[in-house]
Amino acid sequence: MKCLIVTGGTEPKEMLFKEEVAKAELLIAADKGVETYFKYNVRPDFLLGDLDSAISVSKEFLDSIKIIKFNPEKDFTDTELAVEKAIELGATEIVLLGATGTRLDHVIGNLGILNRCLSKNVRAIIKDDNNKIFVVNKGCNLFGEKGQFISFQALGEEVKGFSIKGAKYPLDSYNLSFGDPRTISNEFLDSSIHIDFKTGKILVIYSRD
């Protein structure tokens, strides 16, 4: 089951939001993410969070949603609680909108959520109007358009034997550490790139200006 979670970072534009709504079987709002649903007149199945932020949504709209409220003094972010609820309900794929923005601490936490989802065999993707971010733990084919930007980072431990084929800047059996600039702003030569590695996890970032 595919789930869309909208959280309280940078609001997605209408086209991206409605594309993801159309593909999802379960709709969840995490705290201020409910404002995006309200703006585009889409009712989520659940609203989760501590609701400690000022939310610009009508009472009628809120009354039509199942709300699960948490104490603001908690050990988990609203986004993480929403992800756990989605998994509990049977989600096998989760798209996160509003998970990037001005709060860098939350962005880093959301990257960690991608990693934890992978450990539970749940595919999780962060999307905004310029980026798509996910984590892989084994070699795979990646698809895009010629000239599209794609970057790679080690997530956690060093990634050993990292190779890239089909990209503008190929790589062969490279040991990649987090923050290494060598794998930033690569490009598709055609419609697919193949990556492979022996150990570790790779953060894959599709970007456009």
Sequence and secondary structure as in RCSB ss.txt:
>XXXX:A:sequence
MKCLIVTGGTEPKEMLFKEEVAKAELLIAADKGVETYFKYNVRPDFLLGDLDSAISVSKEFLDSIKIIKFNPEKD
FTDTELAVEKAIELGATEIVLLGATGTRLDHVIGNLGILNRCLSKNVRAIIKDDNNKIFVVNKGCNLFGEKGQFI
SFQALGEEVKGFSIKGAKYPLDSYNLSFGDPRTISNEFLDSSIHIDFKTGKILVIYSRD
>XXXX:A:secstr
 EEEEE SSS   HHHHHHHHHH SEEEEEGGGHHHHHHTT   SEEEE   S     HHHHHTSEEEE  SS S
S HHHHHHHHHHHTT SEEEEES  SS HHHHHHHHHHHHHHHHTT EEEEE SSEEEEEESS EEEE  TT EE
EEEE SS EEEEEEESBSS EEEEEE TT GGGSSEEBSSSEEEEE SBS EEEEEE  
